[in-house]
Each structure stands twice: as structure tokens, then as C-alpha cells.
């Protein structure tokens, strides 16, 4: 899952990037408001952590521009501003949740996971994919027919990304954009290799290929 961290305090930005990376997220950091707005408007993200006090362009203006342009990515506002009226203004502008500084990283992670789940139509951290496959987004645990399956961090990221899009065909380019860093070689066969590794661990029937379109996890069998 790819997350934009828009935070001008480099220390906090690095703290969040490290924590989110350790929790399985692909993180992009923007420390300037204009850069944060442009990235959120032109790149694919599963969610954003947005500081209201961004330089150049404040967080509330960024959020309003995204929503006006039809950008629906879930947004969690992270800010030192704790007044209730500012919270209301942020929510009314289109924010999905709100965390005040100082914060605990665990709370930020929990809220981030929750808004991503809700945006994908899941109310619980336990996602039932089908074919006996279950994903717990809190513990980053994958179960197949009741038995835990050990996955590498990148293998888990793939399963989680596809699980949040259960039953939908996902292109190879989408997978590259959300799972890999921007300097990833996009014409490589790394996605096919990664899918192959996951199939070996979970079963060949878990991820299906739609030739010429991409991959699908869950949904009706062909």
C-alpha cells in the first residue's frame, strides 16, 4: 500500500516513514505544500497523512484542491492544531480522520489502516478474501484454510494490495506504482516473479491471471 506523508518537520516525517515502512507501507514523503498537492493530484496513493501547517500551501487548501479535483484517496490529518473547530473544518473539507500532535505512532498506524479498509469496503481488520484465504491487516498475518502462512514483507504487500481490491482485476502497472519505489525498473518481470512466489506459498488458485489485463484475488471463479 502506497502512502503519502505530507509533513514539513523532517524529524517527524522520518519517524512516520520509518514506522510505516516497517508496517508494510510504501512511503513517499513531501515536506512542501506545493509538492504534496502535486504528488497527491498526479500520483497513485492508497492514503495520505497530511499536516495542516505545510509551508507553501497549507494542508487544508491541499485537501480542498484534491477533493475538488475528484481525488478520493483517504486522508488522515496529522497536526499540532487541536481545536475542535479546526477538526470540524478538516472533516468538512473531506478528511477521513484526524490525529493531533504529539501522537503515538501506533495510533497513526491504526487510523491509517482503518481509513484504507473503509475506503475498500471493509469494516474489520480481518479480510475474508475467498478460497480459504484470510488477511489480518493489524497483525500482517495471512491465513490459508486456517493455517498461518509465512510471507516475506514484499509478498505480504502484494497480498494486502490485492485483498483490498478483492474481485477486481489489477494491472501490473498498478502493482508497480503501489508496491515499488519510484526508481523501480518498470519493464522488468519482477511482478510476475513476485506473483509466482506468492502462488507457491498460498496455492496456484489464489491469484488468477487475466491475460492482457492483470491479476485478480478473490471473486467468482472463472
C-alpha positions as protocol buffer text, in pm:
chain_id: "A"
residue {
  index: 1
  type: UNK
  ca { x: 0 y: 0 z: 0 }
}
residue {
  index: 2
  type: UNK
  ca { x: 142 y: 339 z: -104 }
}
residue {
  index: 3
  type: UNK
  ca { x: 108 y: 628 z: 140 }
}
residue {
  index: 4
  type: UNK
  ca { x: 192 y: 996 z: 100 }
}
residue {
  index: 5
  type: UNK
  ca { x: 334 y: 1157 z: 416 }
}
residue {
  index: 6
  type: UNK
  ca { x: 296 y: 1535 z: 388 }
}
residue {
  index: 7
  type: UNK
  ca { x: 490 y: 1674 z: 684 }
}
residue {
  index: 8
  type: UNK
  ca { x: 730 y: 1971 z: 691 }
}
residue {
  index: 9
  type: UNK
  ca { x: 906 y: 1868 z: 1015 }
}
residue {
  index: 10
  type: UNK
  ca { x: 1178 y: 1637 z: 882 }
}
residue {
  index: 11
  type: UNK
  ca { x: 1220 y: 1460 z: 1214 }
}
residue {
  index: 12
  type: UNK
  ca { x: 851 y: 1370 z: 1232 }
}
residue {
  index: 13
  type: UNK
  ca { x: 842 y: 1285 z: 861 }
}
residue {
  index: 14
  type: UNK
  ca { x: 1134 y: 1045 z: 904 }
}
residue {
  index: 15
  type: UNK
  ca { x: 973 y: 891 z: 1213 }
}
residue {
  index: 16
  type: UNK
  ca { x: 649 y: 828 z: 1026 }
}
residue {
  index: 17
  type: UNK
  ca { x: 829 y: 699 z: 716 }
}
residue {
  index: 18
  type: UNK
  ca { x: 1027 y: 451 z: 923 }
}
residue {
  index: 19
  type: UNK
  ca { x: 722 y: 331 z: 1119 }
}
residue {
  index: 20
  type: UNK
  ca { x: 503 y: 299 z: 811 }
}
residue {
  index: 21
  type: UNK
  ca { x: 777 y: 123 z: 616 }
}
residue {
  index: 22
  type: UNK
  ca { x: 816 y: -126 z: 899 }
}
residue {
  index: 23
  type: UNK
  ca { x: 439 y: -183 z: 893 }
}
residue {
  index: 24
  type: UNK
  ca { x: 444 y: -280 z: 526 }
}
residue {
  index: 25
  type: UNK
  ca { x: 366 y: 51 z: 357 }
}
residue {
  index: 26
  type: UNK
  ca { x: 547 y: 204 z: 58 }
}
residue {
  index: 27
  type: UNK
  ca { x: 606 y: 561 z: 176 }
}
residue {
  index: 28
  type: UNK
  ca { x: 661 y: 884 z: -19 }
}
residue {
  index: 29
  type: UNK
  ca { x: 749 y: 1196 z: 183 }
}
residue {
  index: 30
  type: UNK
  ca { x: 668 y: 1555 z: 82 }
}
residue {
  index: 31
  type: UNK
  ca { x: 793 y: 1840 z: 305 }
}
residue {
  index: 32
  type: UNK
  ca { x: 647 y: 2127 z: 99 }
}
residue {
  index: 33
  type: UNK
  ca { x: 280 y: 2202 z: 43 }
}
residue {
  index: 34
  type: UNK
  ca { x: 301 y: 2251 z: -332 }
}
residue {
  index: 35
  type: UNK
  ca { x: 492 y: 1925 z: -371 }
}
residue {
  index: 36
  type: UNK
  ca { x: 242 y: 1739 z: -153 }
}
residue {
  index: 37
  type: UNK
  ca { x: -52 y: 1873 z: -353 }
}
residue {
  index: 38
  type: UNK
  ca { x: 111 y: 1789 z: -687 }
}
residue {
  index: 39
  type: UNK
  ca { x: 202 y: 1434 z: -582 }
}
residue {
  index: 40
  type: UNK
  ca { x: -145 y: 1363 z: -445 }
}
residue {
  index: 41
  type: UNK
  ca { x: -301 y: 1506 z: -760 }
}
residue {
  index: 42
  type: UNK
  ca { x: -83 y: 1326 z: -1013 }
}
residue {
  index: 43
  type: UNK
  ca { x: 32 y: 1001 z: -849 }
}
residue {
  index: 44
  type: UNK
  ca { x: -145 y: 692 z: -719 }
}
residue {
  index: 45
  type: UNK
  ca { x: -171 y: 659 z: -340 }
}
residue {
  index: 46
  type: UNK
  ca { x: -382 y: 441 z: -112 }
}
residue {
  index: 47
  type: UNK
  ca { x: -392 y: 711 z: 158 }
}
residue {
  index: 48
  type: UNK
  ca { x: -225 y: 1030 z: 281 }
}
residue {
  index: 49
  type: UNK
  ca { x: -110 y: 1162 z: 617 }
}
residue {
  index: 50
  type: UNK
  ca { x: -147 y: 1538 z: 586 }
}
residue {
  index: 51
  type: UNK
  ca { x: -12 y: 1811 z: 815 }
}
residue {
  index: 52
  type: UNK
  ca { x: -227 y: 2125 z: 818 }
}
residue {
  index: 53
  type: UNK
  ca { x: 71 y: 2355 z: 871 }
}
residue {
  index: 54
  type: UNK
  ca { x: 254 y: 2281 z: 547 }
}
residue {
  index: 55
  type: UNK
  ca { x: 471 y: 2562 z: 401 }
}
residue {
  index: 56
  type: UNK
  ca { x: 394 y: 2699 z: 57 }
}
residue {
  index: 57
  type: UNK
  ca { x: 39 y: 2563 z: 56 }
}
residue {
  index: 58
  type: UNK
  ca { x: -139 y: 2475 z: 380 }
}
residue {
  index: 59
  type: UNK
  ca { x: -284 y: 2131 z: 438 }
}
residue {
  index: 60
  type: UNK
  ca { x: -647 y: 2242 z: 433 }
}
residue {
  index: 61
  type: UNK
  ca { x: -601 y: 2405 z: 91 }
}
residue {
  index: 62
  type: UNK
  ca { x: -428 y: 2090 z: -35 }
}
residue {
  index: 63
  type: UNK
  ca { x: -717 y: 1876 z: 82 }
}
residue {
  index: 64
  type: UNK
  ca { x: -978 y: 2106 z: -72 }
}
residue {
  index: 65
  type: UNK
  ca { x: -794 y: 2102 z: -407 }
}
residue {
  index: 66
  type: UNK
  ca { x: -774 y: 1722 z: -405 }
}
residue {
  index: 67
  type: UNK
  ca { x: -1143 y: 1686 z: -332 }
}
residue {
  index: 68
  type: UNK
  ca { x: -1242 y: 1948 z: -587 }
}
residue {
  index: 69
  type: UNK
  ca { x: -1040 y: 1760 z: -848 }
}
residue {
  index: 70
  type: UNK
  ca { x: -1218 y: 1437 z: -758 }
}
residue {
  index: 71
  type: UNK
  ca { x: -927 y: 1276 z: -570 }
}
residue {
  index: 72
  type: UNK
  ca { x: -1084 y: 1029 z: -330 }
}
residue {
  index: 73
  type: UNK
  ca { x: -777 y: 891 z: -151 }
}
residue {
  index: 74
  type: UNK
  ca { x: -836 y: 856 z: 225 }
}
residue {
  index: 75
  type: UNK
  ca { x: -674 y: 1139 z: 421 }
}
residue {
  index: 76
  type: UNK
  ca { x: -572 y: 1141 z: 787 }
}
residue {
  index: 77
  type: UNK
  ca { x: -485 y: 1489 z: 912 }
}
residue {
  index: 78
  type: UNK
  ca { x: -186 y: 1493 z: 1148 }
}
residue {
  index: 79
  type: UNK
  ca { x: -133 y: 1832 z: 1309 }
}
residue {
  index: 80
  type: UNK
  ca { x: -44 y: 2026 z: 1622 }
}
residue {
  index: 81
  type: UNK
  ca { x: -370 y: 2214 z: 1588 }
}
residue {
  index: 82
  type: UNK
  ca { x: -611 y: 2056 z: 1833 }
}
residue {
  index: 83
  type: UNK
  ca { x: -905 y: 2297 z: 1843 }
}
residue {
  index: 84
  type: UNK
  ca { x: -1241 y: 2138 z: 1778 }
}
residue {
  index: 85
  type: UNK
  ca { x: -1335 y: 2396 z: 1512 }
}
residue {
  index: 86
  type: UNK
  ca { x: -1022 y: 2313 z: 1311 }
}
residue {
  index: 87
  type: UNK
  ca { x: -1108 y: 1943 z: 1340 }
}
residue {
  index: 88
  type: UNK
  ca { x: -1457 y: 2015 z: 1207 }
}
residue {
  index: 89
  type: UNK
  ca { x: -1317 y: 2227 z: 924 }
}
residue {
  index: 90
  type: UNK
  ca { x: -1081 y: 1946 z: 823 }
}
residue {
  index: 91
  type: UNK
  ca { x: -1353 y: 1682 z: 828 }
}
residue {
  index: 92
  type: UNK
  ca { x: -1592 y: 1904 z: 633 }
}
residue {
  index: 93
  type: UNK
  ca { x: -1320 y: 1965 z: 375 }
}
residue {
  index: 94
  type: UNK
  ca { x: -1304 y: 1590 z: 314 }
}
residue {
  index: 95
  type: UNK
  ca { x: -1064 y: 1444 z: 570 }
}
residue {
  index: 96
  type: UNK
  ca { x: -1140 y: 1088 z: 680 }
}
residue {
  index: 97
  type: UNK
  ca { x: -977 y: 1106 z: 1024 }
}
residue {
  index: 98
  type: UNK
  ca { x: -776 y: 1333 z: 1249 }
}
residue {
  index: 99
  type: UNK
  ca { x: -474 y: 1283 z: 1480 }
}
residue {
  index: 100
  type: UNK
  ca { x: -329 y: 1558 z: 1698 }
}
residue {
  index: 101
  type: UNK
  ca { x: 39 y: 1605 z: 1782 }
}
residue {
  index: 102
  type: UNK
  ca { x: 201 y: 1482 z: 1995 }
}
residue {
  index: 103
  type: UNK
  ca { x: 85 y: 1139 z: 1883 }
}
residue {
  index: 104
  type: UNK
  ca { x: 178 y: 777 z: 1929 }
}
residue {
  index: 105
  type: UNK
  ca { x: 286 y: 606 z: 1608 }
}
residue {
  index: 106
  type: UNK
  ca { x: 65 y: 308 z: 1694 }
}
residue {
  index: 107
  type: UNK
  ca { x: -243 y: 531 z: 1684 }
}
residue {
  index: 108
  type: UNK
  ca { x: -147 y: 678 z: 1349 }
}
residue {
  index: 109
  type: UNK
  ca { x: -96 y: 329 z: 1206 }
}
residue {
  index: 110
  type: UNK
  ca { x: -431 y: 210 z: 1342 }
}
residue {
  index: 111
  type: UNK
  ca { x: -618 y: 507 z: 1198 }
}
residue {
  index: 112
  type: UNK
  ca { x: -438 y: 478 z: 866 }
}
residue {
  index: 113
  type: UNK
  ca { x: -521 y: 109 z: 833 }
}
residue {
  index: 114
  type: UNK
  ca { x: -882 y: 180 z: 926 }
}
residue {
  index: 115
  type: UNK
  ca { x: -940 y: 451 z: 663 }
}
residue {
  index: 116
  type: UNK
  ca { x: -780 y: 234 z: 395 }
}
residue {
  index: 117
  type: UNK
  ca { x: -1003 y: -60 z: 492 }
}
residue {
  index: 118
  type: UNK
  ca { x: -1316 y: 154 z: 494 }
}
residue {
  index: 119
  type: UNK
  ca { x: -1232 y: 302 z: 155 }
}
residue {
  index: 120
  type: UNK
  ca { x: -1211 y: -54 z: 21 }
}
residue {
  index: 121
  type: UNK
  ca { x: -1544 y: -151 z: 180 }
}
residue {
  index: 122
  type: UNK
  ca { x: -1412 y: -347 z: 479 }
}
residue {
  index: 123
  type: UNK
  ca { x: -1527 y: -270 z: 834 }
}
residue {
  index: 124
  type: UNK
  ca { x: -1291 y: -509 z: 1011 }
}
residue {
  index: 125
  type: UNK
  ca { x: -917 y: -570 z: 1018 }
}
residue {
  index: 126
  type: UNK
  ca { x: -996 y: -931 z: 922 }
}
residue {
  index: 127
  type: UNK
  ca { x: -1048 y: -954 z: 546 }
}
residue {
  index: 128
  type: UNK
  ca { x: -1205 y: -1273 z: 410 }
}
residue {
  index: 129
  type: UNK
  ca { x: -1079 y: -1295 z: 54 }
}
residue {
  index: 130
  type: UNK
  ca { x: -1223 y: -1631 z: -50 }
}
residue {
  index: 131
  type: UNK
  ca { x: -1071 y: -1969 z: -135 }
}
residue {
  index: 132
  type: UNK
  ca { x: -996 y: -2010 z: 236 }
}
residue {
  index: 133
  type: UNK
  ca { x: -769 y: -1704 z: 239 }
}
residue {
  index: 134
  type: UNK
  ca { x: -787 y: -1455 z: 528 }
}
residue {
  index: 135
  type: UNK
  ca { x: -581 y: -1141 z: 586 }
}
residue {
  index: 136
  type: UNK
  ca { x: -540 y: -961 z: 920 }
}
residue {
  index: 137
  type: UNK
  ca { x: -425 y: -607 z: 843 }
}
residue {
  index: 138
  type: UNK
  ca { x: -338 y: -531 z: 1207 }
}
residue {
  index: 139
  type: UNK
  ca { x: -103 y: -823 z: 1261 }
}
residue {
  index: 140
  type: UNK
  ca { x: 2 y: -850 z: 893 }
}
residue {
  index: 141
  type: UNK
  ca { x: -84 y: -1220 z: 912 }
}
residue {
  index: 142
  type: UNK
  ca { x: -210 y: -1426 z: 619 }
}
residue {
  index: 143
  type: UNK
  ca { x: -403 y: -1750 z: 679 }
}
residue {
  index: 144
  type: UNK
  ca { x: -489 y: -2018 z: 424 }
}
residue {
  index: 145
  type: UNK
  ca { x: -763 y: -2260 z: 535 }
}
residue {
  index: 146
  type: UNK
  ca { x: -696 y: -2171 z: 898 }
}
residue {
  index: 147
  type: UNK
  ca { x: -319 y: -2219 z: 885 }
}
residue {
  index: 148
  type: UNK
  ca { x: -78 y: -1923 z: 904 }
}
residue {
  index: 149
  type: UNK
  ca { x: 145 y: -1874 z: 602 }
}
residue {
  index: 150
  type: UNK
  ca { x: 487 y: -1710 z: 635 }
}
residue {
  index: 151
  type: UNK
  ca { x: 540 y: -1442 z: 370 }
}
residue {
  index: 152
  type: UNK
  ca { x: 824 y: -1200 z: 304 }
}
residue {
  index: 153
  type: UNK
  ca { x: 738 y: -829 z: 352 }
}
residue {
  index: 154
  type: UNK
  ca { x: 703 y: -776 z: -24 }
}
residue {
  index: 155
  type: UNK
  ca { x: 490 y: -1088 z: -65 }
}
residue {
  index: 156
  type: UNK
  ca { x: 262 y: -964 z: 213 }
}
residue {
  index: 157
  type: UNK
  ca { x: 236 y: -621 z: 47 }
}
residue {
  index: 158
  type: UNK
  ca { x: 119 y: -784 z: -274 }
}
residue {
  index: 159
  type: UNK
  ca { x: -144 y: -995 z: -99 }
}
residue {
  index: 160
  type: UNK
  ca { x: -268 y: -697 z: 104 }
}
residue {
  index: 161
  type: UNK
  ca { x: -285 y: -473 z: -203 }
}
residue {
  index: 162
  type: UNK
  ca { x: -486 y: -729 z: -400 }
}
residue {
  index: 163
  type: UNK
  ca { x: -704 y: -818 z: -99 }
}
residue {
  index: 164
  type: UNK
  ca { x: -816 y: -456 z: -64 }
}
residue {
  index: 165
  type: UNK
  ca { x: -922 y: -482 z: -429 }
}
residue {
  index: 166
  type: UNK
  ca { x: -1084 y: -825 z: -390 }
}
residue {
  index: 167
  type: UNK
  ca { x: -1253 y: -947 z: -707 }
}
residue {
  index: 168
  type: UNK
  ca { x: -1111 y: -662 z: -918 }
}
residue {
  index: 169
  type: UNK
  ca { x: -858 y: -707 z: -1196 }
}
residue {
  index: 170
  type: UNK
  ca { x: -542 y: -515 z: -1107 }
}
residue {
  index: 171
  type: UNK
  ca { x: -291 y: -431 z: -1378 }
}
residue {
  index: 172
  type: UNK
  ca { x: 82 y: -494 z: -1346 }
}
residue {
  index: 173
  type: UNK
  ca { x: 140 y: -118 z: -1366 }
}
residue {
  index: 174
  type: UNK
  ca { x: -89 y: -59 z: -1067 }
}
residue {
  index: 175
  type: UNK
  ca { x: 107 y: -312 z: -866 }
}
residue {
  index: 176
  type: UNK
  ca { x: 436 y: -146 z: -961 }
}
residue {
  index: 177
  type: UNK
  ca { x: 304 y: 201 z: -868 }
}
residue {
  index: 178
  type: UNK
  ca { x: 179 y: 94 z: -526 }
}
residue {
  index: 179
  type: UNK
  ca { x: 439 y: -161 z: -416 }
}
residue {
  index: 180
  type: UNK
  ca { x: 769 y: -36 z: -552 }
}
residue {
  index: 181
  type: UNK
  ca { x: 984 y: 275 z: -518 }
}
residue {
  index: 182
  type: UNK
  ca { x: 975 y: 531 z: -798 }
}
residue {
  index: 183
  type: UNK
  ca { x: 1313 y: 425 z: -935 }
}
residue {
  index: 184
  type: UNK
  ca { x: 1191 y: 67 z: -989 }
}
residue {
  index: 185
  type: UNK
  ca { x: 1263 y: -67 z: -1339 }
}
residue {
  index: 186
  type: UNK
  ca { x: 910 y: -79 z: -1479 }
}
residue {
  index: 187
  type: UNK
  ca { x: 977 y: -306 z: -1775 }
}
residue {
  index: 188
  type: UNK
  ca { x: 1119 y: -586 z: -1560 }
}
residue {
  index: 189
  type: UNK
  ca { x: 941 y: -913 z: -1482 }
}
residue {
  index: 190
  type: UNK
  ca { x: 964 y: -856 z: -1106 }
}
residue {
  index: 191
  type: UNK
  ca { x: 585 y: -852 z: -1063 }
}
residue {
  index: 192
  type: UNK
  ca { x: 547 y: -1186 z: -1240 }
}
residue {
  index: 193
  type: UNK
  ca { x: 822 y: -1334 z: -1023 }
}
residue {
  index: 194
  type: UNK
  ca { x: 658 y: -1195 z: -708 }
}
residue {
  index: 195
  type: UNK
  ca { x: 317 y: -1334 z: -806 }
}
residue {
  index: 196
  type: UNK
  ca { x: 479 y: -1671 z: -874 }
}
residue {
  index: 197
  type: UNK
  ca { x: 636 y: -1678 z: -528 }
}
residue {
  index: 198
  type: UNK
  ca { x: 306 y: -1598 z: -361 }
}
residue {
  index: 199
  type: UNK
  ca { x: 129 y: -1871 z: -557 }
}
residue {
  index: 200
  type: UNK
  ca { x: 386 y: -2124 z: -437 }
}
residue {
  index: 201
  type: UNK
  ca { x: 318 y: -2026 z: -76 }
}
residue {
  index: 202
  type: UNK
  ca { x: -60 y: -1985 z: -89 }
}
residue {
  index: 203
  type: UNK
  ca { x: -163 y: -2210 z: -377 }
}
residue {
  index: 204
  type: UNK
  ca { x: -185 y: -2160 z: -751 }
}
residue {
  index: 205
  type: UNK
  ca { x: -561 y: -2093 z: -730 }
}
residue {
  index: 206
  type: UNK
  ca { x: -531 y: -1785 z: -508 }
}
residue {
  index: 207
  type: UNK
  ca { x: -413 y: -1525 z: -760 }
}
residue {
  index: 208
  type: UNK
  ca { x: -564 y: -1564 z: -1104 }
}
residue {
  index: 209
  type: UNK
  ca { x: -424 y: -1411 z: -1423 }
}
residue {
  index: 210
  type: UNK
  ca { x: -646 y: -1233 z: -1674 }
}
residue {
  index: 211
  type: UNK
  ca { x: -431 y: -1238 z: -1984 }
}
residue {
  index: 212
  type: UNK
  ca { x: -370 y: -890 z: -2118 }
}
residue {
  index: 213
  type: UNK
  ca { x: -536 y: -726 z: -1817 }
}
residue {
  index: 214
  type: UNK
  ca { x: -365 y: -824 z: -1491 }
}
residue {
  index: 215
  type: UNK
  ca { x: -429 y: -1021 z: -1174 }
}
residue {
  index: 216
  type: UNK
  ca { x: -729 y: -1082 z: -951 }
}
residue {
  index: 217
  type: UNK
  ca { x: -754 y: -1209 z: -595 }
}
residue {
  index: 218
  type: UNK
  ca { x: -1087 y: -1349 z: -476 }
}
residue {
  index: 219
  type: UNK
  ca { x: -1419 y: -1302 z: -651 }
}
residue {
  index: 220
  type: UNK
  ca { x: -1604 y: -1556 z: -861 }
}
residue {
  index: 221
  type: UNK
  ca { x: -1409 y: -1837 z: -1022 }
}
residue {
  index: 222
  type: UNK
  ca { x: -1386 y: -1848 z: -1396 }
}
